[in-house]
Amino acid sequence: MEEDKICIPRYKSEVRGLDMNHCGTYTIETKRLLLREFMVEDAEAMFQNWASDKEVTKFLTWPAYTSLDTAIHILNEWTASYEKPDFYQWAIVPKNLNEPIGSISVVSINEKTQMAEIGYCIGRPWWNRGITSEALSAVINFMFDQVGANRVQAKHDVNNPHSGLVMKKCGMKYEGTLRSAAVNNQGVCDVSIYALLKSDR
């Protein structure tokens, strides 16, 4: 994260004993990447770089976009949601490209257990370059160090083991496989769960 930026809490849960400090989608900088809020102007890059590719969305829960209008609609929703302190949706932007090539977000939060679940996708030309794991590692650190999460988890279709390798590379521990527990573009599927606790670090 930018060295001069501190995550200032904008929301405090009323659940007794909870200390998650939601502060919204702050910009995070890594060696090769800038993780930032999406803008509506990112629609063309979003559509071309990953959202219209059926191979990218094969194991996701939303179908590949068939028109630029879909990207514009989604980005309008996301940009409006950035006002919410517990909304975390980052564009993955390589510094040498200066346009989004994928996204990473907190897809669910459990306030009572201080848990955040992360989901991500990235365009095919950038697969197998360590970019996704670099982004995931940065978001994990952000959720622990800035938001105050106690548990960060992620899951993947068992038929998409490469996603699990990303999780392992970031130090997440395999906790098990849930049979017929989710639905994606391939139908009902088994999902493997990986997680990291603050105490594991």
C-alpha positions, 0 to 999 in steps of 0.5 A: 500500500502507498506508504503515506496512506493509512486505512482510516476506519469509516465503519465500526460493527456493533457486534461486541468484541469485533474490530474489523475496520472497514475503510473501502477500496484503498489503492494498493501498490506492489512491485509490478501492480497498482490495485485501484478502484475501477472507473467507467472508462475501464469498460473497454479494457475490461471487456477486451482483456478478460470479461468477454473470454469464455476461457476466463469465465469458465469456472466463474459464476457470471457468464462472459460478456457479449457486449461492451454495454454489460461492462459499462453497466457493471462498472457503473454499479461498482463505482457507485458502490465505492461509497460503501466502506465494506465494498472492496473491488480492485482493478489489477493494473500492471504498471507497465501497461496502465490498464486493467487486466483483471479484478480482485475483490472481497466477495463475502464478509462474515462480521461475527468471525472476522472473515473475508473471502476473496475472488479474482480473475485475470486475462489469459495473456497474463496467466502463469506470470505470478501476477494473480498471486502478487495481487492476492498476497497484497489483498490478504495483507490489506485485509489483515493489517488494515481492515482487521480480519482474522480469517481470509479464505478463497475457494475454487472449483476442483476442476480448476487446480491452477487457482488453488496453486495461486492460493498455496503460493500466497501461503493459504492452507488447504482445509478441505473439499465441499462436494456439490457445494457451489454452482458456476458456469460448468454447473454444480461443482465441488469446491476446495477451500483455502484459508489463512488466519492472522495467527498463521502469519 
